[in-house]
């Protein structure tokens, strides 16, 4: 299990990677983790990442499927965490802390 805490504007977001699963949490979820399927995704951001989805009605399902496949193709949780950090940095998320397997939090 790897936990990553990001800052985005005035909001704090926690991403938890457990095996091949990636979960997200903010204060708006009431303290519960949610999978990508339960998040509100930006159509503009999705099209920027995947231009071929511009005219598709089911763009959200396709984005989720591609993200989950990308994570499943990676071999380790560490590799998945590095991918999530680099991907979210592109959109203005600032990684603050990382915690692996319940050990002490490391500042990034």
C-alpha positions as CSV (number, residue, x, y, z in Angstrom):
1,X,0.0,0.0,0.0
2,X,1.3,3.4,-1.0
3,X,-0.3,6.7,0.0
4,X,0.4,10.0,-1.7
5,X,-0.9,13.4,-0.6
6,X,-1.2,16.2,-3.1
7,X,-2.1,19.9,-2.9
8,X,-4.3,21.4,-5.6
9,X,-5.2,25.0,-5.0
10,X,-6.6,25.0,-1.4
11,X,-7.7,21.4,-1.6
12,X,-5.7,18.4,-0.2
13,X,-6.1,15.1,-2.1
14,X,-4.9,11.7,-1.0
15,X,-4.3,8.9,-3.5
16,X,-3.9,5.4,-2.2
17,X,-2.5,2.6,-4.3
18,X,-3.3,-0.9,-3.1
19,X,-2.1,-3.6,-5.5
20,X,-3.5,-2.7,-8.9
21,X,-6.3,-0.5,-7.4
22,X,-6.0,3.3,-7.2
23,X,-8.3,5.2,-4.8
24,X,-8.8,8.9,-4.3
25,X,-10.0,11.0,-1.3
26,X,-10.7,14.6,-0.5
27,X,-12.8,16.3,2.1
28,X,-15.8,16.3,-0.3
29,X,-16.0,12.5,0.0
30,X,-16.6,12.7,3.7
31,X,-13.4,10.9,4.5
32,X,-14.0,7.9,2.3
33,X,-11.9,6.7,-0.6
34,X,-13.5,6.5,-4.0
35,X,-12.4,4.8,-7.1
36,X,-12.0,6.6,-10.4
37,X,-15.4,5.5,-11.5
38,X,-16.9,7.6,-8.7
39,X,-15.0,10.8,-9.5
40,X,-16.2,13.7,-11.6
41,X,-13.9,13.8,-14.6
42,X,-13.2,16.8,-16.8
43,X,-14.2,16.2,-20.4
44,X,-11.7,18.8,-21.6
45,X,-8.9,17.1,-19.6
46,X,-9.9,13.7,-21.0
47,X,-9.9,14.9,-24.6
48,X,-6.5,16.6,-24.0
49,X,-5.1,13.3,-22.9
50,X,-7.0,11.1,-25.4
51,X,-7.9,13.2,-28.5
52,X,-9.6,10.2,-30.2
53,X,-12.4,10.4,-27.6
54,X,-13.6,13.8,-28.7
55,X,-16.7,12.6,-30.4
56,X,-17.5,9.6,-28.3
57,X,-20.5,9.5,-26.0
58,X,-18.9,7.0,-23.6
59,X,-15.7,9.0,-23.2
60,X,-15.7,8.7,-19.4
61,X,-15.9,4.9,-19.4
62,X,-13.2,4.7,-22.0
63,X,-10.9,7.0,-20.0
64,X,-11.4,4.8,-16.9
65,X,-10.8,1.6,-18.8
66,X,-7.5,3.0,-20.3
67,X,-6.3,4.3,-16.9
68,X,-7.0,1.0,-15.2
69,X,-5.3,-1.0,-18.0
70,X,-2.3,1.3,-17.8
71,X,-2.0,0.6,-14.0
72,X,-2.6,-3.1,-14.4
73,X,0.2,-3.3,-17.0
74,X,2.7,-1.9,-14.4
75,X,4.5,-4.5,-12.3
76,X,4.8,-2.8,-8.9
77,X,3.0,-0.4,-6.6
78,X,6.0,1.9,-6.7
79,X,5.9,2.1,-10.5
80,X,2.1,2.9,-10.3
81,X,2.8,5.6,-7.7
82,X,5.4,7.2,-9.8
83,X,3.1,7.2,-12.8
84,X,0.2,8.8,-10.8
85,X,2.6,11.5,-9.4
86,X,4.0,12.4,-12.8
87,X,0.5,12.4,-14.4
88,X,-1.1,14.6,-11.8
89,X,1.8,17.0,-11.8
90,X,0.9,17.9,-15.4
91,X,-2.5,19.2,-14.2
92,X,-1.2,21.3,-11.4
93,X,-1.3,18.9,-8.5
94,X,1.7,19.3,-6.2
95,X,2.9,16.1,-4.5
96,X,3.6,16.7,-0.8
97,X,4.0,13.4,1.0
98,X,4.5,9.7,0.3
99,X,3.9,6.8,2.7
100,X,4.8,3.2,1.8
101,X,3.4,0.2,3.6
102,X,2.6,2.1,6.8
103,X,6.1,3.4,7.4
104,X,6.9,7.0,8.2
105,X,5.7,9.7,5.8
106,X,8.4,11.1,3.4
107,X,8.2,14.6,2.2
108,X,8.5,14.9,-1.6
